[in-house]
Amino acid sequence: MVKLRIPAKWCVPAFVAVLLPIMTLPPAFAQTFTLAASNQYPVALEPGGVPSIATITADNATGNTTAVDVTLACVVTPAQTSGTPTCSVSPGTISTPASATLTVTAPLGTVPGTYNVTITGTNGSTTLSVSLPISVLAVTPTYTVNVTTPLGPSTIAPGSTATADLTITPINNFSGKITLSCNNISPAATPPPVCTFTPQPVNLITSQAVITVMTVSTYNPLGPSPVTGSLHWKSGWKRGSPLWYATWMGSPAFGFALMGIVFAPVQRKKWLSWSLLAITATILVGMTACATTNSITNVTVTNVATPKGTYTITITGSDDKGNSPSNGMQTVSLTVN
């Protein structure tokens, strides 16, 4: 049996040579960074709606004071044949300690359900991951109506008009015809302001918004400068009546005939002809006066215009199935002065 003896002076260097590499070996055995996700909002998505945003943070691991570069990536599961939510991380590479933004989007046509978003961070041979749940809601195609340009001018005279621009937007792949209307005009008035829309109805196709012009008209039968008053005619043979005026208008004709007979005997025949003509004209005027008196006695002519004031006009819409806009009714204000 051979006994191997090692001199004592060699023991300490040999021991250090074996343990030192083990104590200073972080690559395979030590974690250099940490990965976390926070501030996710919203946690449920509508197809075609706003995205979900979260913060991804990479920091130095305990005991590591040196910055490391971390490459970030994400994936959404389960993957659908068509209609899977999408995700992205920006920036794609960060140097610890730092943060990036995760964006998760549900495009139109995304299949409703619960999904999982996995975010990975890689530095060298070290890869860490965190997960976030996300839900996609089942939604109904709809549309919105918004006033993009208010009524102008905002103050008008009776008999004038004002216009506004409305934007009708399809939501969740909506398509169809929208009929617009003024649901209510307050306060009530006679005659009230009247709404018309161009085009009407509005034809929506997929994701294309349409602008329509709303015109609000007011009424004034006498034009933009109203004149109010009344016209009263008296009937019978009374002072101020048509027959009274006709009689006095005929008096000169009778006097003219009498003067011709008395003072012009030589030209009596000619005077008589002119006198008969004047008397006949007087009789016709009198008959017209009598007839007119019977037909327009006590007639009152009044200007009935849209009353002055400030009106609140409520706008709504209805699709082919009778559904109203998903964002409710809109209002505009108009002053008639």
Secondary structure by P-SEA (a helix, b strand, c coil): cbbbbbcccaaaaaaaaacccccccccccccccccccccccccccccccbbbbbbbbbbbcccccbbbbbbbbbccccccccbbbbbccccccccccbbbbbbbbbcccccbbbbbbbbbbbccccccbbbbbbbbbbcccccccccccccccccccccccccbbbbbbbccccbbbbbbccccccccccccbbbbbccccccccccbbbbbbbbbbbbbcccccccccbbbbbcccccccaaaaaaaaaaaaaaaaaaaacccccaaaaaaaaaaaaaaaaaaaaaaaaaaaacccbbbbbbbcccbbbbbbbbbccccccccccccbbbbbbbcc
